[in-house]
Amino acid sequence: MNKEKGNNRSKVLLGMSGGTDSSIAAIMLQEQGYEVTGITFRFFEKDGQTDYLKSARHLADQLGIAHITYDVRKEFESRIIRYFIDSYMQGETPVPCTLCNNFFKWPLMAQVADQMGIEYIASGHYIQRVVHEGRYYIRPGIDPDKDQSFFMWGLSQELMKRMVLPLGEMIKEEVRAYARARGYAAQAAKKESIGVCFCPGDYRSFLRERLPEEKFQAGHFVDIAGRIIGKHPGYAFFTIGQRRGLGVHFNQALYVQHIDVRTNEVTLAPLKELERMHFLVRDWSVRCLEELLSISHVEVRIRYRKQWNTGHVLVLPENDGKLLVQLDQPLTAVAPGQAVAFYYDNRVIGGGIIC
């Protein structure tokens, strides 16, 4: 249900962040015949800034739709931000948008909709929804620069059944033009949000703000043979595949290949040494396991807009049911904690967290 009309004033709860995409989604849904209620979640507010709340309320007033705010800052802190911090301190590379969308934001929106007697839930995400052999799947949005399907591999069937996604078949410039044509120039001109919502800048500064200095102890850079080749300010400030910002210079390009939390050592190596032909996946969610296991060349993505390949997936019952991904070609910077998404036939068929 991407662009069809709302039937008999079907009710929809729309997540409104105050930004361009959710604002235009509100306008479109109203034009399509839905009875729209906007909800703005208070997830995180830097220095008490609440301009986003004012923007969402102002647009709701302009459209004549109901609007509510929902304060979940404590829950967001304990579930998403704490996970983000803990992952880096465990030498992993977190993907908070994956955790938030699959297991926090969308389920929360469905919960509120149930309490209000609202059938559908909607957002301004650039994704589509399709039905294949009786199952619901997320499909990439048509704008490759805005597609957010990578983060949506863990949504339940019940959630996807209720989703309305008005922007999935549009590119960003069409969305801006749509707003301008209807007299919403301010919404059309809003700047893009970049990065993690609560940490749009360097995560290292965020860690330093949140943790005592004694959490960060200087350690050694070592080569793949274990020889000391330099010093670093703390393992948590580095991620697998990192080349820039090492703070030391060598006579060849070196990348972070391994992080040892126990010894506080960060292994640096040439890019070739980072190549992997297989990896394990935990906490996975798959639409149809039989389908995934039967595909000889499933598309494997380990980054939002890059680092994709094809491969075959197996289940390892003897290894706590983890998935084993065997790649057709090597990938570099396969980092523990990072998400992986599986695609086939232009559908997101599952995903999980890299071990």
Secondary structure, DSSP 8 states (H G I E B T S, - for coil): --S---SSS-EEEEE--SSHHHHHHHHHHHHTT-EEEEEEEE---GGG--HHHHHHHHHHHHHT-EEEEEE-HHHHIIIIIHHHHHHHHTT----HHHHHIIIIIHHHHHHHHHHHT--EEE---SEEEEEETTEEEEEE-S-TTT--GGG-TT--HHHHHHEE-TTTT--HHHHHHHHHHTT-HHHHT-----SBTTB-S-HHHHHHHHS-GGG---EEEE-TT--EEEEES-GGG--TT--TT-S---SS--EEEEEETTTTEEEEE-GGGG-EEEEEEEEEEES-HHHHHH-SSEEEE-SSSS-EEEEEEEEEGGGTTEEEEEEEEEES---TT-EEEEEETTEEEEEEEE-
